[in-house]
Amino acid sequence: MAAESFVARLDAVPLNRFHLKLLVTSGLGWMFDAMDVILISFLILPIRAEFGLVAANDARVPLIAAAGFAGMFLGAAVSGRLADRYGRRTVFQATLVLFSLGSLLSALAPSFELLLAARVVTGLGLGGELPVVATLVSELSPRRDRGRMIVWLESFWAYGTVLAGLIAVFVLPVWGWRGAFLIGALPALYVAYLRRALPESPRFLASIGRATEADAVVRRVEREGGGALITVSRVQAPPAAERRARLGDLFSGRLARRTLMLWLLWFGIVFTYYGIFLYLPSLLAARGLSVVRSNEFFFLSTIAQIPGYFSAAFLVERWGRKPTLVLFLLGTAVSAFLFGNAGTGTDAFLWVSLLSFFNLGAWGIVYTYSPELYPTSIRASGAGAAAAVGRIGGIGAPFVTPLLVGPLGQAGVFGLFTALIVLTALVVLLLAEETRGRSLEEISTA
C-alpha cells in the first residue's frame, strides 16, 4: 500500500476517541501556556513592589513581559526546525517540560535579574510548543474536521485565560505572585507525562522513510473508530523523503506568497493582542477602576472568548478559512475602536467582550492556516517561523503600548490598533488562499 493510501485513510477516519484524547492532552498544555502569558499582566504590580521598581517610568518594568516574549521568539524559531528533523512528538514533549521548569524557576527567583532569566526559559518552552502542537494535531486530524480540530485546540487558550483570572482573584491576594507561578509549573509537568501516550505523526514518519510505522499509527487511529483497514501490499515511503527541505524553501516558488501572508498576519495579530490584552487590567485601572475591580472586569470579559472559538470552529469548515478570518479580524477592529472610546460602564464591558470574542476566534484560524500551507518536510519549520515573526510583535508591544498611552491617550492607541488590524485583514483578503476541504498533500502541491 502506497504512502498516499494510508494518508488518505487517515484523512477519512471519522472523529473518535483517539482524536478526543489528542485534543485534550494537547489542549491542556495549551491552557497552561495561556495561563502563564495572561497571568503576567496581573503579576506586574506585585513583582514591581517586591523588587523596588516603584518609579512609574522605570524602564525595567516592560522587561518582565518582554523577557518571556524573547524566549517565545527563540522557541518558535528553533522548535519548528527541530520538529521537522527529529519529530513532532519528541519536541512537543520537551517544550512543555521546559515551560514547567521555567515557571518553577520564576516562582523561586531571588532577584529581578534571575526572574527575567526564568521568564526567558518559560518563553522558550511556550513559544516552541504552540506551533509544533498545532502541526501535530493538523497532521493527525481528518481532512473534513482539520480546521475545526485546530480551533478547538486553540479554544484551550480561553480556558487558560479564565484560569489566570481565577488565580488573580483568589490566589494572588493570599499566596502572592510566586504562588501564582508555582500553580502553573506542576500541573503542566503532569500533562507532559500524559503526552507520552500520543503517537508520532504518520505523515512525518512516512516523510523520513518509516512508512511501516506510519501505517501502524493509522491503524491505531482506525481501531479507536471501530476498526482498521487491511493492508494488501507493503507500504512504500513517499518520494518526498529524497531531499530534506531547507529554510530557504519558505520563500521559493508557490510558498513565497504563503510565507509573506503568514508573517504579516502573525505580526499584526500578535502585536495587537498583547498590546491590548496584556495591559488591559492596567488600562481599566487608569480609567478609574480599582485594581480588584479591573481584574474582575477583565476576567468576566474573557468568558466571551469561548463562544468566539466555537463559532469560528463552526464557520471555518462551513464558510472556509479565508472569509471567516477576515470577518473575525474586522470584528476585532470595530470592537477595539469602540472600546478605546468607551468609559468604564456597561458599554465598555460589551465592547471588550466582543473584542475577546472576535480576536480569539481569529487566533484559532491563524493556527489552522499556519501548518496547512506547507509540505510535511517543512511544515513545522514554516509554522514556527511565522510564529517567531509574530513574537517580534509580542516583544515590542509591552514597550510601545505604555509609551503611546501618554501622548495619544487610550482612544488614540486603540485607533492605531484598529488600523493595524484592518491592514492585517486586507493582507489576508489579498494574499490568502482557501484550504477548506483539501488534504494537506493537495494543498502542498497546489
SEGU-351942 format. One record per residue (C-alpha): residue in three letters; x, y, z. Coordinates in steps of 0.5 Angstrom, whole numbers, padded with zeros to 4 digits, always signed. Layout:
<rs>
AlaXYZ...
</rs>
This chain:
<rs>
Met+0000+0000+0000Ala+0003+0007-0002Ala+0004+0012+0003Glu-0001+0016+0000Ser-0006+0011+0001Phe-0006+0011+0009Val-0005+0018+0009Ala-0012+0018+0005Arg-0014+0013+0010Leu-0012+0018+0016Asp-0016+0024+0013Ala-0022+0019+0012Val-0023+0017+0019Pro-0029+0020+0023Leu-0027+0024+0029Asn-0027+0018+0035Arg-0024+0017+0042Phe-0017+0018+0039His-0018+0025+0037Leu-0021+0027+0043Lys-0015+0024+0047Leu-0011+0028+0042Leu-0015+0034+0043Val-0015+0034+0051Thr-0008+0032+0052Ser-0005+0037+0047Gly-0010+0043+0049Leu-0008+0042+0057Gly-0001+0044+0055Trp-0004+0050+0051Met-0008+0052+0057Phe-0003+0053+0062Asp+0001+0057+0057Ala-0004+0062+0056Met-0005+0062+0064Asp+0002+0064+0064Val+0002+0069+0059Ile-0004+0073+0061Leu-0002+0072+0069Ile+0004+0077+0068Ser-0001+0082+0067Phe-0004+0081+0074Leu+0003+0080+0077Ile+0007+0086+0074Leu+0005+0090+0080Pro+0007+0086+0086Ile+0013+0084+0082Arg+0015+0091+0082Ala+0013+0092+0089Glu+0018+0087+0091Phe+0024+0089+0087Gly+0023+0096+0089Leu+0021+0098+0081Val+0017+0104+0084Ala+0018+0109+0079Ala+0012+0110+0074Asn+0017+0111+0068Asp+0022+0105+0071Ala+0025+0102+0064Arg+0026+0095+0067Val+0018+0094+0068Pro+0017+0092+0061Leu+0022+0087+0061Ile+0018+0083+0066Ala+0014+0081+0060Ala+0019+0082+0054Ala+0023+0077+0057Gly+0018+0072+0056Phe+0017+0074+0049Ala+0024+0074+0047Gly+0024+0067+0050Met+0018+0065+0046Phe+0021+0068+0039Leu+0027+0064+0040Gly+0023+0058+0042Ala+0018+0058+0036Ala+0024+0060+0031Val+0028+0053+0033Ser+0023+0048+0035Gly+0020+0048+0028Arg+0026+0046+0025Leu+0028+0041+0031Ala+0021+0038+0030Asp+0022+0037+0022Arg+0028+0034+0024Tyr+0027+0030+0030Gly+0019+0029+0030Arg+0013+0033+0033Arg+0012+0028+0039Thr+0019+0029+0042Val+0019+0037+0041Phe+0013+0038+0044Gln+0014+0034+0050Ala+0021+0037+0051Thr+0018+0044+0050Leu+0012+0043+0056Val+0018+0040+0061Leu+0022+0047+0059Phe+0016+0051+0060Ser+0015+0048+0067Leu+0022+0049+0069Gly+0022+0056+0067Ser+0015+0057+0071Leu+0018+0054+0077Leu+0025+0058+0077Ser+0020+0064+0076Ala+0017+0062+0083Leu+0024+0061+0086Ala+0027+0067+0083Pro+0031+0071+0089Ser+0033+0077+0084Phe+0030+0081+0079Glu+0035+0079+0074Leu+0034+0072+0075Leu+0027+0073+0075Leu+0028+0075+0068Ala+0032+0069+0066Ala+0027+0065+0068Arg+0022+0068+0064Val+0026+0067+0058Val+0027+0060+0060Thr+0019+0060+0060Gly+0018+0063+0054Leu+0023+0058+0050Gly+0018+0053+0052Leu+0012+0056+0051Gly+0014+0059+0044Gly+0017+0052+0042Glu+0010+0049+0044Leu+0005+0052+0040Pro+0007+0052+0033Val+0009+0044+0034Val+0003+0042+0037Ala-0001+0045+0032Thr+0003+0042+0027Leu+0002+0035+0030Val-0006+0036+0031Ser-0006+0038+0024Glu-0003+0032+0021Leu-0007+0027+0025Ser-0014+0030+0024Pro-0019+0028+0019Arg-0019+0033+0013Arg-0026+0035+0014Asp-0025+0037+0021Arg-0018+0039+0021Gly-0020+0047+0022Arg-0025+0045+0027Met-0020+0041+0031Ile-0014+0047+0031Val-0020+0052+0033Trp-0022+0047+0039Leu-0015+0046+0041Glu-0014+0054+0041Ser-0020+0055+0045Phe-0016+0052+0051Trp-0013+0059+0051Ala-0019+0061+0053Tyr-0019+0056+0059Gly-0012+0058+0061Thr-0014+0066+0061Val-0020+0064+0065Leu-0016+0060+0070Ala-0011+0066+0070Gly-0017+0071+0072Leu-0019+0066+0078Ile-0011+0066+0080Ala-0011+0073+0080Val-0018+0074+0084Phe-0017+0068+0089Val-0010+0066+0089Leu-0005+0072+0088Pro-0008+0076+0095Val-0007+0070+0099Trp+0000+0067+0096Gly+0003+0072+0092Trp+0006+0072+0085Arg+0011+0067+0087Gly+0005+0062+0089Ala+0001+0064+0082Phe+0008+0062+0078Leu+0008+0055+0082Ile+0001+0053+0081Gly+0003+0053+0073Ala+0009+0049+0074Leu+0007+0043+0077Pro+0000+0041+0073Ala+0004+0043+0066Leu+0009+0038+0068Tyr+0004+0032+0069Val+0001+0034+0063Ala+0008+0033+0059Tyr+0008+0026+0063Leu+0001+0024+0060Arg+0003+0026+0053Arg+0008+0020+0053Ala+0002+0016+0050Leu+0001+0020+0044Pro+0004+0018+0037Glu+0009+0021+0032Ser+0005+0024+0026Pro+0005+0019+0021Arg+0006+0024+0016Phe+0013+0026+0019Leu+0014+0018+0020Ala+0013+0017+0012Ser+0017+0023+0010Ile+0023+0020+0013Gly+0022+0013+0010Arg+0019+0010+0016Ala+0013+0008+0013Thr+0011+0002+0016Glu+0011+0005+0023Ala+0007+0011+0020Asp+0002+0005+0018Ala+0001+0003+0025Val+0000+0009+0027Val-0006+0010+0022Arg-0009+0003+0024Arg-0009+0005+0032Val-0013+0011+0030Glu-0018+0007+0026Arg-0018+0002+0031Glu-0021+0008+0036Gly-0026+0009+0031Gly-0028+0002+0031Gly-0024-0002+0026Ala-0018-0002+0022Leu-0017-0003+0014Ile-0013-0009+0012Thr-0006-0007+0008Val-0006-0011+0002Ser+0002-0010+0000Arg+0008-0007+0003Val+0008+0000+0005Gln+0012+0005+0001Ala+0016+0011+0003Pro+0014+0017-0001Pro+0019+0021-0006Ala+0019+0027-0001Ala+0024+0023+0003Glu+0029+0024-0002Arg+0031+0031+0000Arg+0031+0035+0007Ala+0028+0041+0006Arg+0031+0048+0007Leu+0029+0054+0011Gly+0030+0058+0004Asp+0025+0054+0001Leu+0020+0058+0005Phe+0021+0063+0000Ser+0021+0059-0006Gly+0016+0058-0011Arg+0009+0058-0009Leu+0011+0058-0002Ala+0014+0065-0002Arg+0007+0068-0002Arg+0004+0064+0003Thr+0010+0066+0008Leu+0009+0073+0007Met+0002+0073+0008Leu+0003+0069+0015Trp+0009+0073+0017Leu+0005+0079+0016Leu-0002+0076+0019Trp+0002+0074+0025Phe+0006+0080+0027Gly-0001+0084+0026Ile-0005+0079+0031Val+0001+0078+0036Phe+0002+0086+0037Thr-0005+0088+0037Tyr-0007+0082+0042Tyr-0001+0083+0047Gly-0001+0091+0046Ile-0009+0091+0048Phe-0010+0085+0053Leu-0003+0085+0057Tyr-0004+0092+0059Leu-0012+0091+0060Pro-0012+0091+0067Ser-0008+0097+0068Leu-0012+0101+0062Leu-0018+0100+0066Ala-0015+0102+0073Ala-0013+0108+0069Arg-0020+0110+0068Gly-0021+0110+0075Leu-0023+0102+0077Ser-0020+0099+0083Val-0014+0094+0082Val-0019+0089+0084Arg-0025+0091+0080Ser-0021+0092+0074Asn-0018+0085+0075Glu-0026+0082+0076Phe-0028+0086+0070Phe-0022+0083+0065Phe-0024+0076+0068Leu-0031+0077+0066Ser-0030+0079+0059Thr-0025+0073+0058Ile-0031+0069+0058Ala-0033+0071+0051Gln-0027+0068+0048Ile-0030+0061+0049Pro-0036+0062+0044Gly-0032+0066+0040Tyr-0027+0060+0039Phe-0033+0055+0038Ser-0037+0060+0033Ala-0030+0060+0029Ala-0030+0053+0029Phe-0036+0052+0026Leu-0035+0057+0021Val-0028+0055+0019Glu-0031+0049+0016Arg-0038+0052+0013Trp-0035+0058+0010Gly-0028+0057+0010Arg-0021+0060+0013Lys-0021+0066+0009Pro-0028+0069+0010Thr-0028+0067+0017Leu-0021+0070+0019Val-0023+0077+0015Leu-0030+0077+0019Phe-0027+0076+0025Leu-0021+0081+0024Leu-0026+0086+0022Gly-0030+0085+0028Thr-0024+0085+0033Ala-0022+0092+0029Val-0029+0095+0030Ser-0029+0093+0038Ala-0022+0095+0039Phe-0024+0102+0037Leu-0031+0103+0041Phe-0027+0100+0047Gly-0022+0105+0046Asn-0027+0111+0046Ala-0032+0108+0052Gly-0032+0109+0059Thr-0032+0104+0065Gly-0039+0102+0065Thr-0044+0097+0061Asp-0041+0100+0054Ala-0034+0098+0056Phe-0036+0091+0058Leu-0040+0090+0052Trp-0034+0092+0047Val-0028+0089+0051Ser-0033+0082+0051Leu-0034+0083+0043Leu-0026+0084+0043Ser-0025+0078+0046Phe-0030+0074+0042Phe-0027+0076+0035Asn-0020+0077+0037Leu-0019+0070+0040Gly-0024+0067+0034Ala-0019+0070+0029Trp-0013+0067+0033Gly-0016+0060+0032Ile-0016+0061+0025Val-0009+0063+0025Tyr-0006+0057+0028Thr-0011+0053+0023Tyr-0007+0056+0017Ser+0000+0056+0019Pro+0001+0049+0019Glu-0003+0048+0013Leu+0000+0052+0008Tyr+0007+0048+0008Pro+0009+0041+0006Thr+0011+0036+0011Ser+0018+0036+0011Ile+0018+0044+0012Arg+0011+0044+0016Ala+0013+0045+0023Ser+0019+0050+0021Gly+0014+0054+0017Ala+0009+0055+0022Gly+0015+0056+0027Ala+0018+0061+0023Ala+0011+0065+0022Ala+0010+0065+0030Ala+0017+0067+0031Val+0016+0073+0027Gly+0009+0075+0031Arg+0013+0074+0037Ile+0017+0080+0035Gly+0011+0084+0036Gly+0010+0081+0042Ile+0017+0083+0045Gly+0015+0091+0042Ala+0008+0091+0045Pro+0010+0091+0052Phe+0014+0097+0051Val+0010+0101+0046Thr+0003+0101+0049Pro+0005+0105+0055Leu+0009+0110+0052Leu+0004+0111+0047Val-0002+0112+0052Gly+0001+0118+0055Pro+0002+0123+0049Leu-0004+0119+0045Gly-0009+0117+0050Gln-0013+0111+0050Ala-0017+0113+0045Gly-0011+0114+0040Val-0007+0108+0042Phe-0014+0104+0040Gly-0014+0108+0034Leu-0007+0105+0032Phe-0009+0098+0034Thr-0015+0099+0030Ala-0012+0101+0024Leu-0006+0095+0024Ile-0012+0090+0025Val-0015+0093+0019Leu-0009+0092+0015Thr-0008+0085+0017Ala-0015+0083+0015Leu-0013+0087+0008Val-0007+0082+0007Val-0011+0076+0009Leu-0016+0078+0003Leu-0011+0080-0002Leu-0006+0074-0001Ala-0009+0068+0003Glu-0012+0062-0001Glu-0017+0058+0001Thr-0016+0051+0004Arg-0022+0048+0007Gly-0024+0041+0005Arg-0017+0040+0002Ser-0012+0035+0004Leu-0005+0037+0007Glu-0002+0034+0001Glu-0007+0037-0004Ile-0005+0044-0001Ser+0003+0043-0001Thr+0003+0041-0008Ala-0002+0046-0011
</rs>
